[in-house]
Amino acid sequence: MNEIKDLSVSFEDTIKDSDLQKVTIDLAETITDSLLNNGLLREIPIIGTIVGLTKASFNISERLFIKKIMYFLSEIRNINVEERNRLISEIENSDKQRIKVGEKLLYILDKCDDHITAKYLAIAFTAFLHKELTYSEFLRCSNVIQKLFIYDLELFINTDVSKLEVYVDSHGSGLSDFQNSLISSGICATEIDGITVDDEDDYESGRRYKVDGGSTYIYLSEIGLKLKNILKKTAANI
């Protein structure tokens, strides 16, 4: 097998079959060569595979990637092993999936900016394992989480829906950077009111016509609302 396939199979085995109770955030924060080469970390299949593929001491990027993996695994460690195995096997046996779950998660984690983003990703994956999301919805959520600047993501989580779903006056200052971020990530969608043009009654205004409408209504998309509800429940512990 090539290295990518080795890592994919190993990560899938880690998620499906491993007892992850020893995987903690404290352990993720104390990654040392000793722990990786001879200690507890090497007992985790995906970490052991990474160690086996590393010919020299671990560089910064490898340590940071391992840290992201550890944060991800620490979030799903309390999910029943049998349930993890069953759900992932269902996906693997589906003709619709062309990429194995383990490989797909590695691609996603590799794109995560940091371990905090990886933990939010794990919260969404846990929701999938709890059947609060379908696998395709989880992939949509992971795409959203990757796209968002972490501070925008956390502001989104902590902002009431009533303050997210608003009208933006076309004659005002326009959309904020935060609102544009939510729209471009797919968390929010927009509708624009129709524009009407009428004769101006007040000729002293100097305008011949008056224009109304054109305001933008920002509202949560279906996946945005699901993601907000899921992250809100557990994000306080991050």
Beta strands, then each sheet from edge to edge (+ up, - down):
strand 1: 166-168
strand 2: 188-192
strand 3: 195-199
strand 4: 209-213
strand 5: 216-220
sheet 1: 1+ 5- 2+
sheet 2: 3+ 4-
end
